[in-house]
Amino acid sequence: MIPSFGSSRYLTLALIACVALPRWSYADNKFDLIITSPSADTESVVVYGSDAGPAVSDTADIGGQDSVVITPINEIERSESGAVAPAVAQVEVTPLSAAAPVGQAPLAEVRTEEAPVVELPKEAPPINYPINNEASKDDDSIMVAQPVGSNPAQSTQVAPATDNMDSEGNENAEIAPAWQADFIRGLTGTDGVLSLDLQAVGQEERLQESVRLDEAVSIALQNNNELKASIAGVKSKEWDTMGTYSQYLPSVNLDVAVGRERSRPGSYNDSNGDRVLDNKHLRRDRSLLVRQPIMDLTVIADIFSAKDKQSIADIDKLGTRDTVALGTVTAYLKLLQSQVAIQLADQYRVYLDGLAKVMQARVDAGGATAADLDRVVSRSTLAESARMEAVGEFEINLAEFKRLTGVMPMKIVVPSRLAPDIPADMVSASKRAYLNNPTYLGALKKIDLDKDDRHKAYASMMPKVYAQYSGVYSYNAGGAANANPVDGVYATQRTDTAMIVAQWSINGLTPVAGALSAVEKEKQSYLQSVDVRKRMDQAIRANYTAVNSTKKRLAVLQKTVEANERVVKGFEDQYKSGTRSLFDLLDAYEQLYNSRLNLTRVIFAYTQASYQIRQQMGEIVPSIIDIKG
């Protein structure tokens, strides 16, 4: 509570203490609340306010008994010449005895009057402050980054202001993916090429000099064993399909037999004309059977089933390809994120070490206490701990990248843009996912496969029709080679037949049971496809929620980083002049480090969610091809 004063001038000062801190936002060309001190000879104060303004009848307690009523502030208007007329108001505090409740002090009313036009720039895009890794010799600033200049050696190019504006010139919450990549490049200070520490890598590892994102995915699609297994599975199904087609080719069976035979009685008479009752002899047989299917519905069902199995294998291969691509992108982005985190931690520690040297000199000179130095050293230890954590994550992600691609990159490159393009809304993405998502298409194709099994079960109850040729040759059957030709018995017999054969296998209820089982399997596959579709919709919805939330956070965190950079710069100057404490400066350092780290995390979260949407749409590989390093 603010003490009550009798003068309206002090009441006005109390009003000043109840409003927001002054600042000017270049991003949206609007005034935030700014209050100047009242002059010595007037009872008024000049107020600059945003078009949002305080709410109607917002009150601020003053001394527990007096309060003021703040009326809305008018919107900013731009004149034809480009000048802006901000809502500048003369605030006069006058008693309102009639409006005061019984038993309370009078209220004060705020009345506004128009102010003169103020010239402002027509466009003021957000300013990006990438880290200046090498501080100027003339400037002993430890932490503050310098504004982006025209020299590419000093900083990266800032995305145009139109990337963050809509068609009406208002600020858009989305920060363009190209700006995100430029921000990451600015943090690294290496033109987007990051060298990886591979000291623990063995000599037997395959090393790659420099790998872009699209190159990493291409290498993974060539070397990944999981994808190779899927390709082998597709080839296997192709041969299975050819095998089912071959069932409609003529089938040829040739049987050849040689051995001894005992006939009782034999097939010939002895010299006395009596039938030989027991004879052992050598016999040779040969039979040829050629069968051409004319009507066999089970063969047709097998052909359709094999084609569906081949289609499922092709779809599974695409699903495996997309999974490997997404895994490679995820590992690559995590490598980038961990490397950025390591560099930020290194920079933070270097800043603190530099400040520790300054503090050590002050302690030695008696201008500061050892406790102040210990505070700086403890912050430096925390920075080292954060670096060690980032190094651990880097090693884990490097192992995953090696598993997917089979190579170890010596350098990775920040892409020209991080996130791929995605549809404007979830409905459009879902429609494209219904047509392209491999998991969903595979679930639908399994329904067709179960239908083929049902048709095959029905077809097994139908007759089969063949064109058949049979040729049988026999030598010395029954010992006929020992017979007298006069008796009409010959050593060889040959039979050739050509006929149409109808075959009907009656197996009781077995085909019926198979058909009913196939019907239930078809129902099972349908319900599974519905579940897959719902899961896909839920995944797309969750990723769009993540994208939309990170869009809003990106704009906020960008401003937070810029504000923290300005705060650190100001605190450093004040600390050197003795008007700012060490603890305030350390807190400002930490807030700047954390805000930069949080912004990078949100950028990579936005990128990861965008790639997951494209993966659900079945279009992740084309989206990666469109993005170059």
C-alpha angles and dihedrals in degrees: 000000000000117000117253120248130194100223121082087223091063089044088057090051089052088054089054091056092054098059132078125283116269120262139142120227114211092183098071103020091236133127119243117204111296123172124188125204116269119252121252096246102046139062094222139085132203115242126194112194140180121248088250089059128168117313120264112278094005106165135204119204115232118192093335094283110050123064138171132222114224116204122206118278119233122251121262113263126203119215124221091261092059096258120135124227104205122201095266112173136189105224115209121182113214128166119256102197093165093056095049117104118243111279095018134098118262119275126238124231125216113217124187132215130187117265130207121278116270122207113235133169114270093225127027111171121197113276119233117208110196117191118276100217095188111049119214117258090231092052116058092191109144104194114011120106121221125241118265112271135189094260108096090203090064100045145345126267116275117230113252118266090245089070088071098037132079127223092278094053095252121136115270119212092221118094108206117248089237089058090049091055091047090051092052090047089051092052093051094046090206102102088260097299111118121192113216125220105238099167092128094051115112124234092248093064119106108242126204118201100217129352128196122199095257090045091052091053091046091052091048092051089053100043107029111115094207091059091045089054090052091051090051089051090054091052090049091055090049090058090046089055091051088051093056092050089052090063088079092056118094113278116222123198119186120184123187121182132181125178149104122295133195114207122194103210106013125226097249142054127248124237091278091057094252122130114257105246100196128020135166117200147144118273134190126193133182127180131181122195122184117184126182116191112230100172121011114146093185089064090053090049090050090052093053091044092051092049091051091049089051090050090050090051090051091049092048089052090054090047091051090047091053092045092051091046093050091046090051092048091048093050091046093050091047089052089053092046094049091047091051090048090051092050093047090050090048091050092047091050092047090052091050092045089053090050090047090057090052090048092047090055090050092048091050090050092048094246095116139027128250089243090065090053091048090053090056092046092051091053089050089053090053089051090053090050090052089050092052090051091051091049090054091052090047093055092049092049092046090055091050091049090051091050092053100042104024092228137089114226118221091197135017127201129220105236120242086249126012108205123051124231115272132188116276094245141023094247093061091048092049093051091053091045090056088059101040112021106115095208093053094043090050091052091052092048090054088061089058090048091055089048089055090052090052092050091048091053090052091045092054088068092057124088121259122222124205138177104225137190121188129186120184125185124183132180125198096356107178090001093293091154088075094053129107110249088219087071090058096248118131131193095233133048125190129186126184123185135178118186148139111258126201115196125191118179114200109196101168114239096340095102091044092051090048091052093049090048090052090051091056091046089052090052090049092052091048093053090046090053090052089052091048090052092050091048090049092050090048092050092050091047092049092049092048089050089052092047093050093046093048090048090060093043092050093060092046095045092047090058090043092055092048091048092049091050090054091045092052091048092051094044091051091054091046092047091053090051091048097245097107127059125236092241092058090051092049091049090050090051091051094047091051092049092047094046092052091047092048092049092053091049092051091047092054091043089054091048093048092050091049092052091047089055091052089047091053088049090053091240104102097113094053089047091054092048089056091056117074128189 
